[in-house]
């Protein structure tokens, strides 16, 4: 599971969420509509995790499906709305602005991850000098 929390949907209930990000322009997805892709991705996640979480963990499972173009699946939209409701209520902030900020942060996170996957990390990686280590052999 990618995300685990307690009390997100119901008080004192364990909640498990797994993230799936797909690229709708991939050759395998060309003949399918975006709603079809969201349904299929969510169904695969539910098939893999839902039964175990409900029966063994006694919790709730929510698949978080997003695309690389910045759109969200139905369950992800509900999670964003619920999180925005909880945050705006707790911090006395505007609900619409809170939803917008959450969506923006998620979209920029997807964008950053996509760039890293395509181009790699642009910073220099520190290489340890193996001659300075004493292995006590």
MOZIPE-V696634 format. One record per backbone hydrogen bond with DSSP energy under -1.0 kcal/mol. CO is the residue of the C=O (numbers start at 1). NH is the residue of the N-H. Records with the same first field share a line. If there is no record, write none. Layout:
# MOZIPE-V696634
CO: NH ; NH
This chain:
# MOZIPE-V696634
3: 17
5: 15
10: 13
13: 7
14: 60
15: 5
16: 62
17: 3
18: 64
20: 66
22: 68
23: 26
26: 29
29: 32
33: 37
34: 38
35: 39
36: 40
37: 41
38: 42
39: 43
40: 44
41: 45
42: 46
43: 47
44: 48
45: 49
46: 50
49: 53
50: 54
51: 55
52: 56 ; 57
53: 59
60: 16
62: 18
64: 20
65: 73
66: 22
67: 70
71: 67
73: 77
74: 78
75: 79
76: 80
77: 81
78: 82
79: 83
80: 84
81: 85
82: 86
83: 87
84: 88
85: 89
86: 90
87: 91
88: 93
94: 98
95: 99
96: 100
97: 101
98: 102
99: 103
100: 104
101: 105
102: 106
103: 107
104: 108
105: 109
106: 110
107: 111
108: 112
109: 113
110: 114
111: 115
112: 116
113: 117
114: 118
115: 119
116: 120
129: 132
130: 133
